Structures are given as C-alpha cells and as structure tokens.
Amino acid sequence: MPTDVQVQGMADEPIPTKIVDEITEAVSTISKIVVDSPKAHALASNAVIDLDGLIKMVREYWKAPKEAAFKLHKGIVAKESEMLKPLEAQRKLIVSMIGVYLTEQDRIRQEEYRRLEAEQRQKEETERTRLLDEAAKAEAEGQTVDAEVLFTMAEQVTVETPAPPMAVIPQTIRTDNGTVSQRRDIEVTVTNVKEVLRAIIDGTIPVNVVEVSTSKIKQYIKLCGLAEIPGCSIKEIMAATFRRGRY
C-alpha cells in the first residue's frame, strides 16, 4: 500500500498519458453512436461494455492511493473526534443548561405579566362597578344628569396597560469573551406521523415539509406487485444489463 507521501505524490502527478488517451478516444467515438437499429444497438452495447472496462481501469488505478488516503483520513478524524468529544459534550451540556434557565426565567416573567394584567383588569372592573352603582343611585334619586355622566364615565373606564416586567437577563449581553444574544424559538416533536400526513392532505401543513422517497415506493410496488398506487404514475420500462464476455 502506498505511503502518505506516495499518496500525495499520486494526487499531484498528472494522470498517465496512456489512460487519458484511451478515455478521450473512447468518449469521442462512443459519443457519435445513435441507437436506432439492431446493428447500432449491438454497437452501443459493446460500447457500454468497453466503458465499463475503462471505468474499472480508472478505479483500479486509484484504488490503492484511495485506500491509503482513506486510512490516513480515518486516523486523523478519529484523533480529531477524540479531542473534540469532551469539548462538544461539555458545550452541549452548558448550552442546554442556559436554555433551560432562560426558558424558566421567561416563564416566570410571562406569568408575572399575566398577574399584573389580571390585577389591572380587576381594578378596571372595580372602578366600573363603583361608577355604575353611583349612577344607579343618582338615577333612583332623580338626579338624571349626574346619572348620565356617571354611566358615561363607567363606559369609558380604562386602566393603563402594565409594562412587561424587566427580564433578568438582557436580550444581548457582553461577556469577557464575546457577545451573547437571546432568541425566541420553538421545539417540535412529531408524535403522530399519520396525523401530520392528514394535516398535509387538509392543507394545514404545506406538502413540502415531507420528502417522498421514490426509491422506497418503487421497492414497495415491486414487492407487492402493484399495478397502480394513488398519486403515482407507474409504467414498465425496458433496461439492459451488461457483462463482459470471457475470452
């Protein structure tokens, strides 16, 4: 097997002229073939077999250096992964802890804001009730003008919307090592694939959120011997297989 230096050398060296000439000649000749008769079909079939031979030759030429390069790459990647593993694991843990903390702080903040809103709504309702009571009393006492004023005031009662509580951690902070910003995100977990597909059919979710594997559909159709399947067009085609003869 070539050494690392030899691998680099082969990668940098030009491809042998003999191989380049064979490929160029084959491509030039075969590109002129048009399959439109039994004779042309035989010629094209031979051309495919010749191409297979050339493809095999090219792969054999690069096989040893590729294996050596792969072994070298694999070793380097293994060493890199070994060094990165504890760092990435710790980073993932710390980032997760930060996310949990920020999510909890946001929950507390939102809960406090809802409490303040409810408190303000209660103040508004209390004031409105007081004014309506006074208006009813004035009306009962024959003070119609005062009653109308009080009724109008009751209809117009508004309480200033509370300001959201300050976040414990600002949206963007500067640390000794850089800048950290928060962003609101969502976490999605598919709990029922069939329900997701129904939502796509109903138009609730766009169809481009899923990727249909035609190769797997093809396997299923061939396995079950189906002639048709909803949403698919199935047609039989003829294909050729090639094998070089023994001489």
Secondary structure as GFF3:
##gff-version 3
##sequence-region A 1 247
A	DSSP	alpha_helix	4	12	.	.	.	ID=ss1
A	DSSP	alpha_helix	17	30	.	.	.	ID=ss2
A	DSSP	alpha_helix	38	140	.	.	.	ID=ss3
A	DSSP	alpha_helix	144	155	.	.	.	ID=ss4
A	DSSP	beta_strand	172	174	.	.	.	ID=ss5
A	DSSP	beta_strand	179	181	.	.	.	ID=ss6
A	DSSP	alpha_helix	193	202	.	.	.	ID=ss7
A	DSSP	three_ten_helix	207	209	.	.	.	ID=ss8
A	DSSP	alpha_helix	214	224	.	.	.	ID=ss9
###
